[in-house]
Amino acid sequence: MTEIAAKLARLHNRIAAAAARSGRIADAVRLVLVTKTVAPDRVREAIHAGQTDLGENKVQEGGKKAEALAGEPVSWSMIGHLQSNKVKDVLKFAAEVQSLDRLSLAAALNKRLQFLGRNLDVLVQVNTSNEASKYGLTPEAVPAFLKELTAFETLRPQGFMTLARFTPDETEVRRCFRVLREIRDRALNDAPQGEALHHLSMGMSGDYETAIEEGATIVRVGQAVFGPRPLPDSHYWPDATSHTG
Ligand SMILES: *Cc1c(COP(=O)(O)O)cnc(C)c1O
């Protein structure tokens, strides 16, 4: 077994244990393996160990990697901030966008998807940590946003995504995850999309077990499998202080 396969197996065990602590089966939690900065050959090791669900933060890197791994049985999620002028490129490789955070982006995606004649699963990104540097809607803006999204018929909202505050304070991390869960619970009752909005994408290498305990149905994990990244997280989120799993 390769080191990557061993780390992936260990991650699956921990996901299953955390799911059990929240009264759920392991299959209730989907793992999106985050491959940013990881070379295609190392990603392939994870694929050969059975991983099918991959995530990238940046369009250009994701597009290149998807091309390098063409033919592998994988599905790509866009999890990073998305500029409207990158919509055409992201739709070349991504089957899902988890970082939908504004109407102008929804409109740009919808326009391109209509041209392509396809639909797209999306998650609404929410800023649960109140940090000015984080992307995402404020919690208060979510209900109106969900109503407005119904105008874009190619978009299929499946739920919500967040990044918790990067802090060793587990209480604060948990609070962020609870905010997202409460938004979801309210949307299940009130939003026009109803039951479809079941998913909660929350939890990374440092906090995925807490996220699952709080109800995550999708975790986005990279470093716990591939090791520390060479680039600081500020490359991916303005102002983020470095954090490791
Ligand atoms: C990089 C990234 C992750 C995964 O972070 P790790 O520390 O590698 O687990 C999760 N979500 C987003 C949006 C990311 O950019």
The ligand as an SDF file (V2000), in Angstrom:
LIG
                    3D

 15 15  0  0  0  0  0  0  0  0999 V2000
   -7.5770   23.7370    0.4760 C   0  0  0  0  0  0  0  0  0  0  0  0
   -9.0090   23.7340    0.8000 C   0  0  0  0  0  0  0  0  0  0  0  0
   -9.5580   22.7490    1.6220 C   0  0  0  0  0  0  0  0  0  0  0  0
   -8.7500   21.6150    2.2150 C   0  0  0  0  0  0  0  0  0  0  0  0
   -7.8020   22.0820    3.1160 O   0  0  0  0  0  0  0  0  0  0  0  0
   -6.7750   21.0420    3.7780 P   0  0  0  0  0  0  0  0  0  0  0  0
   -6.1240   21.8140    4.8550 O   0  0  0  0  0  0  0  0  0  0  0  0
   -5.8380   20.6500    2.6910 O   0  0  0  0  0  0  0  0  0  0  0  0
   -7.5670   19.8790    4.2470 O   0  0  0  0  0  0  0  0  0  0  0  0
  -10.9140   22.8230    1.8920 C   0  0  0  0  0  0  0  0  0  0  0  0
  -11.6930   23.7980    1.3740 N   0  0  0  0  0  0  0  0  0  0  0  0
  -11.2030   24.7600    0.5790 C   0  0  0  0  0  0  0  0  0  0  0  0
  -12.1110   25.8030    0.0510 C   0  0  0  0  0  0  0  0  0  0  0  0
   -9.8460   24.7560    0.2570 C   0  0  0  0  0  0  0  0  0  0  0  0
   -9.3620   25.7050   -0.5510 O   0  0  0  0  0  0  0  0  0  0  0  0
  1  2  1  0
  2  3  1  0
  2 14  2  0
  3  4  1  0
  3 10  2  0
  4  5  1  0
  5  6  1  0
  6  7  2  0
  6  8  1  0
  6  9  1  0
 10 11  1  0
 11 12  2  0
 12 13  1  0
 12 14  1  0
 14 15  1  0
M  END
$$$$
